[in-house]
């Protein structure tokens, strides 16, 4: 029934190895010149025909591009692995790759993702072949990236010391790879790679930055190449086909369009700040929601953007600069250190609080399934996780602080988490304080079906988004001071929804008991009910 050992080994050998096609193979001193068209070799003393200059220049350019892409990928991989090991992520893979400092973003992104995919295999074969010695430990990540690229990727000619190291030991590494396949009784390297559950691709969402351009002009330009639709919930949001890559499009690089998820954009729209207001974005980096607030305010009024981390503050400032917003003041400091009774903040009317969270709702977008901790199954039960408890404690403190500003009329609390401990539990814990300060929960996007978990009275006012909706997993709670809510009712019945959306949905503003029952039914049928 089983395949004979020799036959199995031959099969593995065929699948693991591949023909050498690097520029240096067969070109060593004393090598036989290539045969001519008639099958005869050219005389040994006659030099081979000169390679066309254009082809040589193209090959040299490809080698240089690969050389630098590997080093950019290694730098990103180092930050990703260190953040994963310490459970203090410096940022998602995408955010690190698409930062301004990375030049060849597409190649770097592919190298990082593929190296992480093959990382357990690379570590094992490099260790067993004796390549990763203490001498090379400081370049560990570059060795992983280069080993992947040479063994499984494009195998361009080696031009760096690490490339030469891998090429020198390539046969030994391939032997170790073959033995690994034999030990695990598989026929190809792909069989060694853990299979992840396939994720349904999501549409590509774009937010038009109305500070720099108009939605119609962006649609007109993109329609030349792409199929573009307007979103029916978020104003100035466009929907394109999944997989549409616009990272290098001039509309994106010029700040006229932001590649921002729909759920993320719903947060600023829910706050619904009016032009001329003074607003605080409490945990602002990377700044997409901050500049969205500026656009919703037509660039009028002022926004105070707080960010504790120095490096993330630089990212925030870069985002603001790209957006063209000139009404945003950045503070590299802790939002909790701001005195809510300081006269400088006496006119603050709205606060957006999107604090640090587990990111469990965007783990797919963050590509967390590629991280070593995910492969090892280091994901603790959210209800008992020490990290979740610490995060929720901070979130409660930050939300309580946001509610304490005396002139604030609207506060939005949002996370990109799916955990009740960071969402409904945080909101429920501050309700007594909120009520004593004159706040009540309002209903952002009343037409949205998926609401909060039914764990306390009033949770139907909360909003959740989910991958089942084709979105990221977000949570939104809107607090409105009662006096402000009563004053706004005649002209602003759809709290958290812009005039443009309210006009399209004027028939949905009146809530009946039947509608509320339907919302509760939807919430119990969501992922939290499974």
PLY file of the C-alpha trace (Angstrom):
ply
format ascii 1.0
element vertex 530
property float x
property float y
property float z
element edge 529
property int vertex1
property int vertex2
end_header
0.00 0.00 0.00
2.84 2.40 0.82
5.28 3.81 -1.68
8.74 2.16 -1.61
11.29 4.25 0.27
13.57 4.72 -2.73
10.66 5.72 -4.95
9.33 8.12 -2.29
12.79 9.67 -1.87
13.06 10.13 -5.63
9.64 11.83 -5.66
10.62 14.18 -2.83
13.95 14.92 -4.51
12.11 15.86 -7.69
9.75 18.21 -5.87
12.20 19.81 -3.43
15.06 20.59 -5.77
14.80 22.71 -8.86
17.07 23.52 -11.78
19.73 26.08 -11.13
19.10 29.20 -13.14
21.23 31.77 -11.34
23.41 33.95 -13.48
26.62 32.36 -12.21
25.81 28.67 -12.76
28.13 27.01 -15.27
30.13 30.17 -15.72
33.08 29.27 -13.57
36.66 29.05 -14.80
37.20 26.02 -17.03
33.49 25.47 -17.69
32.52 24.17 -21.14
31.17 26.94 -23.38
27.47 26.64 -24.25
26.64 24.60 -27.38
25.88 26.35 -30.65
22.64 25.97 -32.60
23.94 22.89 -34.45
24.64 21.15 -31.14
28.43 21.47 -31.36
30.42 23.31 -28.72
32.32 26.39 -29.72
36.10 26.06 -29.65
37.44 26.36 -26.12
39.66 29.29 -27.01
36.88 31.37 -28.55
34.98 33.59 -26.10
31.18 33.25 -26.02
29.12 35.90 -27.82
28.71 39.12 -25.87
25.39 39.41 -24.04
23.26 42.34 -25.25
23.77 45.39 -23.07
20.05 45.93 -22.58
19.60 42.43 -21.16
22.57 42.85 -18.85
21.28 46.21 -17.62
17.86 44.70 -16.99
19.38 41.80 -15.05
21.56 44.15 -12.99
18.54 46.32 -12.15
16.57 43.25 -11.05
19.45 42.11 -8.85
19.75 45.53 -7.22
16.00 45.69 -6.63
16.01 42.23 -5.04
19.03 43.14 -2.89
17.35 46.22 -1.39
13.90 44.62 -1.11
15.37 41.80 1.00
16.92 44.29 3.39
13.75 46.34 3.68
11.81 43.13 4.29
14.33 42.03 6.93
13.93 45.33 8.81
10.14 44.94 8.83
10.40 41.27 9.79
12.66 42.15 12.73
10.08 44.58 14.14
7.22 42.14 13.54
8.96 39.20 15.25
10.17 41.26 18.20
6.73 42.75 18.70
5.12 39.34 18.50
7.58 37.85 21.00
7.02 40.66 23.50
3.26 40.90 22.78
3.84 44.60 22.10
3.30 44.97 18.38
5.03 47.94 16.78
2.29 47.89 14.15
0.66 45.51 11.75
2.62 44.00 8.88
0.76 46.21 6.44
1.28 49.41 8.41
5.01 48.72 8.74
5.45 47.86 5.07
3.42 50.80 3.80
5.18 53.35 5.99
6.97 56.17 4.13
10.42 54.73 4.90
9.85 51.61 2.76
10.52 52.29 -0.92
9.73 49.01 -2.71
6.47 48.31 -0.90
5.05 45.56 -3.12
8.20 43.41 -3.13
8.80 44.03 0.57
5.24 43.05 1.49
5.46 39.82 -0.53
8.82 38.88 0.98
7.69 39.51 4.57
4.47 37.52 4.17
6.09 34.60 2.38
9.03 34.46 4.79
6.61 34.32 7.73
4.65 31.60 5.96
7.78 29.45 5.57
9.51 30.58 8.78
9.14 27.33 10.81
10.60 25.38 7.89
13.42 27.86 7.33
14.39 27.86 11.00
14.59 24.07 11.11
16.58 23.55 7.92
18.96 26.45 8.63
19.64 25.08 12.11
20.16 21.50 10.94
22.48 22.62 8.12
24.58 24.74 10.50
24.05 28.01 8.63
22.66 30.16 11.41
25.73 30.37 13.64
26.44 32.98 16.30
28.47 34.92 13.73
25.33 35.60 11.70
22.87 35.97 14.59
22.64 39.76 14.22
21.46 39.28 10.63
19.03 36.51 11.50
16.00 38.12 9.86
17.92 38.91 6.66
19.06 35.29 6.50
15.44 34.12 6.77
14.30 36.47 4.01
17.22 35.66 1.73
16.90 31.92 2.31
13.22 32.06 1.38
13.89 34.15 -1.73
16.74 31.97 -2.99
15.19 28.61 -2.10
11.55 29.28 -2.97
11.44 32.68 -4.63
13.17 34.24 -7.60
16.74 33.04 -6.91
18.48 36.05 -8.41
22.25 36.15 -8.45
23.91 36.57 -5.07
25.45 40.01 -4.61
25.60 40.42 -0.83
27.39 38.58 1.97
24.19 36.93 3.21
23.23 35.93 -0.33
26.67 34.38 -0.79
26.31 32.54 2.51
23.00 30.98 1.45
24.32 30.08 -2.02
27.42 28.50 -0.45
25.26 26.25 1.72
22.39 25.83 -0.70
22.99 22.15 -1.41
23.25 21.39 2.31
20.03 23.30 3.00
18.21 21.50 0.19
19.39 18.16 1.58
18.03 19.13 5.01
14.76 20.12 3.36
14.55 16.79 1.57
15.16 14.89 4.83
12.42 16.93 6.54
9.96 15.91 3.83
10.96 12.27 4.22
10.61 12.37 8.01
7.16 13.87 7.79
6.16 11.65 4.86
5.13 14.45 2.53
5.81 14.89 -1.15
6.44 18.62 -1.42
7.49 21.63 0.60
3.98 23.06 0.28
2.72 20.08 2.27
4.94 21.23 5.16
3.30 24.63 5.30
0.37 24.77 7.69
-2.88 25.34 5.86
-4.81 28.35 7.10
-8.54 28.71 6.67
-9.34 30.69 3.58
-10.80 34.12 4.19
-13.40 35.57 1.87
-11.84 38.60 0.18
-13.33 41.94 1.21
-14.07 44.85 -1.10
-11.49 47.59 -1.36
-12.87 50.67 0.40
-11.60 54.18 -0.34
-12.39 57.35 1.56
-12.29 60.47 -0.57
-10.47 63.28 1.22
-12.83 66.18 0.56
-10.21 68.61 1.88
-8.27 68.06 -1.36
-10.76 66.90 -3.98
-14.35 65.88 -4.68
-15.94 62.46 -4.76
-17.20 62.93 -8.31
-13.74 63.79 -9.67
-12.23 60.70 -8.01
-14.97 58.49 -9.43
-14.43 59.96 -12.89
-10.72 59.15 -12.79
-10.97 55.69 -11.24
-13.79 54.65 -13.57
-11.32 54.72 -16.46
-9.74 51.52 -15.12
-11.80 50.21 -12.19
-15.40 49.48 -11.38
-16.35 52.01 -8.70
-19.49 52.23 -6.56
-20.55 54.68 -3.87
-21.05 53.24 -0.41
-24.63 53.52 0.83
-23.76 54.19 4.49
-20.60 56.30 4.75
-20.51 59.58 2.78
-17.56 60.05 0.39
-16.69 56.35 0.59
-16.10 54.35 -2.59
-16.19 50.59 -3.07
-13.94 48.73 -5.51
-13.40 45.06 -6.26
-11.42 42.95 -3.76
-7.69 42.90 -4.40
-7.60 46.28 -6.14
-4.13 47.67 -5.42
-3.95 51.46 -5.32
-1.09 51.96 -2.87
1.07 53.61 -5.53
-1.77 55.47 -7.26
-1.22 59.22 -7.33
-4.64 59.81 -5.73
-3.36 57.92 -2.67
0.17 59.31 -2.60
-1.19 62.85 -3.05
-3.57 62.44 -0.12
-6.73 62.82 -2.19
-7.85 59.32 -1.29
-7.24 57.25 1.85
-7.21 53.46 1.84
-9.39 53.11 4.92
-11.84 50.40 5.90
-15.54 51.16 6.01
-15.91 50.21 9.69
-13.03 52.52 10.60
-14.72 55.39 8.74
-18.02 54.80 10.54
-16.33 55.87 13.80
-15.77 59.52 12.82
-19.17 59.72 11.12
-20.80 58.47 14.34
-19.18 61.32 16.30
-20.68 63.75 13.75
-18.69 66.88 14.73
-19.97 70.16 13.37
-17.79 72.68 11.50
-16.30 75.13 13.97
-16.30 72.73 16.92
-13.28 72.00 19.09
-12.65 68.24 19.10
-10.19 65.87 20.79
-8.94 62.68 19.16
-7.66 60.99 22.31
-5.50 58.17 20.86
-4.97 59.49 17.38
-2.19 57.59 15.55
-1.92 56.63 12.78
-4.30 59.51 12.07
-6.82 58.23 9.53
-9.77 58.97 11.82
-8.23 62.32 12.80
-8.08 63.62 9.24
-11.52 62.15 8.57
-12.83 64.34 11.40
-11.15 67.34 9.77
-12.89 66.56 6.47
-16.29 66.17 8.17
-15.72 69.59 9.78
-14.82 71.11 6.37
-11.45 72.09 7.82
-13.15 74.50 10.23
-12.80 74.55 14.01
-9.90 72.74 15.67
-8.83 69.20 16.49
-6.41 68.23 19.24
-4.79 64.90 18.35
-3.09 63.12 21.26
-0.60 60.27 20.86
1.62 58.92 23.62
4.13 57.02 21.46
6.82 59.21 19.89
7.24 57.15 16.70
3.50 56.87 16.18
3.25 60.64 16.64
5.54 61.01 13.62
3.22 58.74 11.65
0.26 60.85 12.80
1.96 64.05 11.67
2.78 62.52 8.28
-0.87 61.50 7.81
-2.03 65.02 8.69
0.46 66.56 6.27
-0.67 64.23 3.47
-4.33 65.09 4.09
-3.83 68.84 3.79
-5.70 69.48 7.05
-4.53 72.67 8.76
-6.80 72.69 11.80
-5.13 69.84 13.71
-2.76 70.29 16.66
-0.74 67.21 17.66
0.28 66.47 21.23
2.92 63.83 21.93
1.55 62.95 25.34
-0.98 60.95 27.34
-4.64 61.88 26.97
-5.12 60.88 30.61
-2.71 63.65 31.65
-4.95 66.36 30.22
-6.84 68.19 32.95
-10.48 68.18 31.89
-11.03 71.35 33.94
-8.17 73.23 32.27
-9.60 76.40 30.69
-7.74 75.51 27.48
-10.18 72.63 26.98
-13.32 74.38 28.21
-14.72 74.62 24.67
-14.18 70.98 23.66
-17.52 69.76 22.27
-16.69 66.22 21.10
-14.15 63.49 21.86
-13.25 60.47 19.77
-11.72 57.71 21.89
-10.24 54.81 19.94
-7.85 53.42 22.57
-5.32 50.61 22.41
-7.11 47.29 22.10
-6.43 43.66 21.24
-7.04 44.24 17.53
-8.89 40.93 17.41
-11.42 42.34 14.95
-8.76 43.10 12.35
-6.45 40.14 12.91
-7.05 38.98 9.34
-6.28 42.43 7.93
-3.23 42.62 10.20
-2.14 39.18 8.91
-1.75 37.98 12.51
-2.29 34.39 11.34
1.23 34.53 9.90
2.84 35.31 13.27
4.69 32.62 15.25
2.47 33.18 18.31
-0.61 32.36 16.25
0.99 29.21 14.83
1.87 28.04 18.35
-1.67 28.66 19.52
-0.68 31.29 22.09
-4.12 32.89 21.96
-5.50 32.83 25.49
-9.19 32.84 26.36
-10.17 36.50 26.08
-12.13 36.47 29.35
-9.12 35.36 31.38
-6.27 36.82 29.38
-4.04 39.09 31.43
-3.52 41.29 28.40
-7.25 41.74 27.81
-7.80 42.60 31.46
-5.08 45.25 31.37
-6.43 46.70 28.15
-10.01 46.87 29.41
-8.86 48.55 32.64
-7.13 51.25 30.59
-10.13 51.56 28.29
-12.51 52.12 31.23
-10.19 54.76 32.67
-9.85 56.57 29.34
-13.60 56.52 28.66
-14.37 57.86 32.14
-11.86 60.65 31.55
-13.42 61.55 28.20
-16.85 61.86 29.81
-15.48 64.22 32.48
-14.90 67.21 30.15
-17.56 69.73 31.21
-18.54 71.10 27.79
-18.40 67.86 25.83
-21.66 66.98 24.10
-20.67 63.82 22.19
-18.20 61.04 22.95
-17.55 58.05 20.70
-15.82 55.01 22.16
-14.61 52.54 19.54
-12.37 49.48 19.30
-11.30 47.07 16.59
-11.93 44.19 18.98
-14.55 41.45 19.00
-14.21 40.76 22.73
-17.06 41.64 25.07
-14.51 42.52 27.77
-13.24 45.44 25.67
-16.61 46.51 24.32
-19.95 46.03 26.10
-18.31 45.45 29.48
-16.35 48.72 29.26
-19.45 50.70 28.29
-21.58 49.06 30.98
-18.97 49.84 33.65
-19.11 53.61 32.99
-22.88 53.96 32.61
-23.46 55.11 36.22
-20.79 57.82 35.81
-22.13 58.78 32.39
-25.66 59.13 33.73
-24.49 61.27 36.66
-22.78 63.60 34.17
-25.88 63.88 32.01
-24.92 61.43 29.25
-26.99 58.69 27.67
-26.32 56.13 24.98
-27.48 57.17 21.52
-27.88 55.03 18.41
-25.29 55.62 15.68
-26.42 54.45 12.23
-29.94 53.38 13.29
-30.35 51.54 9.98
-27.47 49.19 10.86
-28.76 45.77 11.83
-25.89 44.33 13.87
-26.02 45.84 17.35
-24.32 45.19 20.69
-24.42 41.94 22.63
-27.63 41.81 24.69
-25.78 41.76 28.02
-27.35 44.84 29.62
-30.40 47.01 29.12
-29.71 49.53 26.40
-27.06 47.51 24.57
-29.18 47.76 21.41
-27.79 51.30 21.07
-24.28 49.88 20.56
-22.99 48.97 17.11
-20.84 46.11 15.88
-19.42 45.28 12.48
-18.22 41.83 11.52
-16.39 39.97 8.74
-19.77 38.44 7.89
-20.74 41.95 6.77
-17.65 42.10 4.54
-16.00 44.46 7.05
-13.50 44.45 9.88
-14.67 43.63 13.40
-15.35 47.04 15.01
-17.37 48.26 17.98
-18.89 51.75 18.39
-20.63 53.35 21.37
-21.99 56.90 21.19
-22.60 58.93 24.35
-24.61 62.14 23.99
-25.25 64.68 26.74
-29.01 64.79 27.27
-29.39 68.56 27.00
-27.50 68.57 23.69
-29.50 65.61 22.41
-32.82 67.27 23.23
-31.75 70.49 21.52
-30.66 68.60 18.39
-33.70 66.35 17.99
-35.71 68.57 15.60
-32.84 68.82 13.10
-30.64 65.83 13.95
-32.84 62.87 14.71
-30.38 60.40 13.22
-27.57 60.77 15.72
-24.24 59.87 14.22
-25.52 60.00 10.65
-24.67 62.82 8.26
-27.31 64.93 6.49
-26.49 63.25 3.21
-27.18 59.78 4.59
-30.24 60.96 6.53
-31.79 62.34 3.35
-31.37 58.95 1.69
-32.82 57.20 4.71
-35.39 59.60 6.06
-37.88 56.77 6.34
-35.66 54.89 8.77
-35.34 57.54 11.42
-38.43 56.60 13.40
-37.83 53.52 15.49
-40.77 51.23 16.12
-40.90 48.36 18.55
-40.90 46.01 15.57
-37.63 47.52 14.29
-36.03 47.23 17.70
-37.07 43.58 17.92
-35.50 42.95 14.53
-32.23 44.54 15.64
-32.12 42.36 18.73
-32.78 39.30 16.61
-29.91 40.22 14.29
-27.55 40.74 17.22
-28.29 37.31 18.66
-27.63 35.71 15.28
-24.20 37.27 14.91
-20.86 35.67 15.68
-21.32 36.37 19.36
-24.34 34.07 19.40
-22.45 31.12 17.97
0 1
1 2
2 3
3 4
4 5
5 6
6 7
7 8
8 9
9 10
10 11
11 12
12 13
13 14
14 15
15 16
16 17
17 18
18 19
19 20
20 21
21 22
22 23
23 24
24 25
25 26
26 27
27 28
28 29
29 30
30 31
31 32
32 33
33 34
34 35
35 36
36 37
37 38
38 39
39 40
40 41
41 42
42 43
43 44
44 45
45 46
46 47
47 48
48 49
49 50
50 51
51 52
52 53
53 54
54 55
55 56
56 57
57 58
58 59
59 60
60 61
61 62
62 63
63 64
64 65
65 66
66 67
67 68
68 69
69 70
70 71
71 72
72 73
73 74
74 75
75 76
76 77
77 78
78 79
79 80
80 81
81 82
82 83
83 84
84 85
85 86
86 87
87 88
88 89
89 90
90 91
91 92
92 93
93 94
94 95
95 96
96 97
97 98
98 99
99 100
100 101
101 102
102 103
103 104
104 105
105 106
106 107
107 108
108 109
109 110
110 111
111 112
112 113
113 114
114 115
115 116
116 117
117 118
118 119
119 120
120 121
121 122
122 123
123 124
124 125
125 126
126 127
127 128
128 129
129 130
130 131
131 132
132 133
133 134
134 135
135 136
136 137
137 138
138 139
139 140
140 141
141 142
142 143
143 144
144 145
145 146
146 147
147 148
148 149
149 150
150 151
151 152
152 153
153 154
154 155
155 156
156 157
157 158
158 159
159 160
160 161
161 162
162 163
163 164
164 165
165 166
166 167
167 168
168 169
169 170
170 171
171 172
172 173
173 174
174 175
175 176
176 177
177 178
178 179
179 180
180 181
181 182
182 183
183 184
184 185
185 186
186 187
187 188
188 189
189 190
190 191
191 192
192 193
193 194
194 195
195 196
196 197
197 198
198 199
199 200
200 201
201 202
202 203
203 204
204 205
205 206
206 207
207 208
208 209
209 210
210 211
211 212
212 213
213 214
214 215
215 216
216 217
217 218
218 219
219 220
220 221
221 222
222 223
223 224
224 225
225 226
226 227
227 228
228 229
229 230
230 231
231 232
232 233
233 234
234 235
235 236
236 237
237 238
238 239
239 240
240 241
241 242
242 243
243 244
244 245
245 246
246 247
247 248
248 249
249 250
250 251
251 252
252 253
253 254
254 255
255 256
256 257
257 258
258 259
259 260
260 261
261 262
262 263
263 264
264 265
265 266
266 267
267 268
268 269
269 270
270 271
271 272
272 273
273 274
274 275
275 276
276 277
277 278
278 279
279 280
280 281
281 282
282 283
283 284
284 285
285 286
286 287
287 288
288 289
289 290
290 291
291 292
292 293
293 294
294 295
295 296
296 297
297 298
298 299
299 300
300 301
301 302
302 303
303 304
304 305
305 306
306 307
307 308
308 309
309 310
310 311
311 312
312 313
313 314
314 315
315 316
316 317
317 318
318 319
319 320
320 321
321 322
322 323
323 324
324 325
325 326
326 327
327 328
328 329
329 330
330 331
331 332
332 333
333 334
334 335
335 336
336 337
337 338
338 339
339 340
340 341
341 342
342 343
343 344
344 345
345 346
346 347
347 348
348 349
349 350
350 351
351 352
352 353
353 354
354 355
355 356
356 357
357 358
358 359
359 360
360 361
361 362
362 363
363 364
364 365
365 366
366 367
367 368
368 369
369 370
370 371
371 372
372 373
373 374
374 375
375 376
376 377
377 378
378 379
379 380
380 381
381 382
382 383
383 384
384 385
385 386
386 387
387 388
388 389
389 390
390 391
391 392
392 393
393 394
394 395
395 396
396 397
397 398
398 399
399 400
400 401
401 402
402 403
403 404
404 405
405 406
406 407
407 408
408 409
409 410
410 411
411 412
412 413
413 414
414 415
415 416
416 417
417 418
418 419
419 420
420 421
421 422
422 423
423 424
424 425
425 426
426 427
427 428
428 429
429 430
430 431
431 432
432 433
433 434
434 435
435 436
436 437
437 438
438 439
439 440
440 441
441 442
442 443
443 444
444 445
445 446
446 447
447 448
448 449
449 450
450 451
451 452
452 453
453 454
454 455
455 456
456 457
457 458
458 459
459 460
460 461
461 462
462 463
463 464
464 465
465 466
466 467
467 468
468 469
469 470
470 471
471 472
472 473
473 474
474 475
475 476
476 477
477 478
478 479
479 480
480 481
481 482
482 483
483 484
484 485
485 486
486 487
487 488
488 489
489 490
490 491
491 492
492 493
493 494
494 495
495 496
496 497
497 498
498 499
499 500
500 501
501 502
502 503
503 504
504 505
505 506
506 507
507 508
508 509
509 510
510 511
511 512
512 513
513 514
514 515
515 516
516 517
517 518
518 519
519 520
520 521
521 522
522 523
523 524
524 525
525 526
526 527
527 528
528 529
